[in-house]
Amino acid sequence: MPEVKTAAFDRLLNKLAVPGTVLVLDDSWQNNSLLSARNISRLELQEASDVSAYELCQFGTIICSERGLECLLKRIKGEQK
C-alpha cells in the first residue's frame, strides 16, 4: 500500500467482500502495509515464512499473494525453514 491509511486497507477488504477474520500472507511486508492494517481487528498480516499451522486454522479467510504461496509451498516441501 503506497499510503499509511487504515481506511485504504479496510476499503480493499470491503471491495473483496471478505467476511470474518482474515489472514493475509506474503513473502514480505513493507512498513506502510503493516501500519495500514494494524487497527483492523479482524485482519492480520503475516510473512509466509513465519506462519504456523495453528495460525492458519484461526482465520476464516486466508488471502495469499503469489510470492507468499511460493514461499509456503517451499516450506511444505522442506526447501526452506
The 8 nearest C-alpha neighbors of each residue, nearest first, counted from 0:
[[1, 32, 2, 31, 3, 35, 8, 29],
 [0, 2, 31, 3, 32, 4, 29, 7],
 [3, 1, 0, 4, 31, 35, 7, 32],
 [4, 2, 35, 31, 34, 5, 1, 32],
 [5, 3, 35, 6, 7, 2, 8, 34],
 [4, 6, 35, 8, 7, 36, 9, 38],
 [5, 7, 9, 4, 8, 10, 35, 11],
 [8, 6, 10, 4, 5, 9, 11, 35],
 [7, 9, 11, 5, 10, 6, 36, 35],
 [8, 10, 6, 12, 11, 7, 5, 13],
 [11, 9, 13, 7, 8, 12, 14, 6],
 [10, 12, 14, 8, 9, 13, 15, 7],
 [13, 11, 15, 9, 14, 10, 17, 16],
 [12, 14, 16, 10, 15, 11, 9, 17],
 [13, 15, 11, 16, 12, 10, 17, 9],
 [14, 16, 12, 13, 17, 11, 10, 18],
 [17, 15, 13, 14, 12, 18, 11, 10],
 [16, 18, 15, 12, 13, 19, 60, 21],
 [19, 17, 16, 20, 60, 21, 59, 12],
 [20, 18, 59, 21, 41, 17, 60, 58],
 [19, 21, 41, 58, 59, 42, 60, 18],
 [22, 20, 60, 42, 58, 61, 41, 59],
 [21, 23, 61, 43, 44, 42, 58, 62],
 [22, 24, 62, 44, 63, 61, 45, 43],
 [25, 23, 63, 45, 47, 46, 67, 44],
 [26, 24, 67, 46, 64, 27, 47, 63],
 [25, 27, 67, 46, 47, 66, 70, 48],
 [28, 26, 25, 46, 29, 47, 67, 45],
 [29, 27, 30, 32, 25, 33, 46, 26],
 [28, 30, 31, 32, 33, 27, 0, 34],
 [29, 31, 33, 32, 34, 28, 35, 3],
 [32, 30, 34, 3, 29, 33, 35, 0],
 [33, 31, 35, 0, 34, 30, 29, 36],
 [34, 32, 30, 36, 35, 31, 37, 29],
 [33, 35, 31, 32, 37, 36, 30, 3],
 [36, 34, 5, 4, 3, 32, 33, 37],
 [35, 37, 33, 34, 38, 39, 5, 32],
 [36, 38, 34, 39, 35, 33, 40, 43],
 [39, 37, 36, 40, 5, 35, 34, 42],
 [38, 40, 42, 41, 37, 36, 5, 9],
 [41, 39, 42, 38, 37, 43, 20, 36],
 [40, 42, 20, 39, 21, 19, 43, 22],
 [43, 41, 21, 39, 40, 20, 22, 44],
 [42, 44, 22, 23, 21, 45, 41, 36],
 [43, 45, 23, 22, 24, 42, 33, 46],
 [46, 44, 24, 47, 23, 50, 43, 25],
 [45, 47, 25, 26, 48, 27, 49, 24],
 [46, 48, 67, 50, 49, 24, 26, 71],
 [47, 49, 46, 50, 70, 71, 26, 74],
 [50, 48, 47, 46, 51, 45, 80, 71],
 [49, 51, 47, 48, 45, 46, 54, 52],
 [52, 50, 54, 53, 55, 49, 47, 48],
 [51, 53, 55, 54, 56, 50, 57, 49],
 [52, 54, 56, 51, 55, 57, 50, 58],
 [55, 53, 51, 57, 56, 52, 50, 58],
 [54, 56, 52, 53, 57, 58, 51, 50],
 [55, 57, 53, 54, 58, 52, 59, 51],
 [58, 56, 54, 55, 53, 59, 20, 22],
 [59, 57, 20, 60, 56, 21, 22, 55],
 [58, 60, 20, 19, 21, 57, 61, 56],
 [61, 59, 21, 58, 20, 22, 62, 19],
 [62, 60, 22, 21, 23, 63, 58, 59],
 [63, 61, 23, 22, 24, 60, 64, 21],
 [62, 64, 24, 23, 67, 68, 25, 61],
 [63, 65, 67, 25, 66, 68, 24, 62],
 [64, 66, 68, 67, 69, 63, 25, 70],
 [67, 65, 69, 68, 64, 26, 25, 70],
 [68, 66, 25, 26, 64, 70, 47, 65],
 [67, 69, 71, 65, 70, 66, 63, 72],
 [70, 68, 66, 72, 67, 71, 73, 65],
 [69, 71, 67, 73, 68, 72, 47, 66],
 [70, 72, 68, 74, 73, 69, 47, 67],
 [73, 71, 75, 69, 74, 70, 68, 76],
 [74, 72, 78, 76, 70, 71, 75, 79],
 [73, 75, 79, 77, 71, 72, 76, 78],
 [74, 76, 72, 77, 73, 71, 78, 79],
 [75, 77, 73, 74, 78, 72, 79, 71],
 [78, 76, 74, 75, 79, 73, 80, 72],
 [77, 79, 73, 76, 74, 80, 75, 72],
 [78, 80, 74, 77, 73, 76, 70, 48],
 [79, 74, 78, 77, 48, 73, 49, 75]]
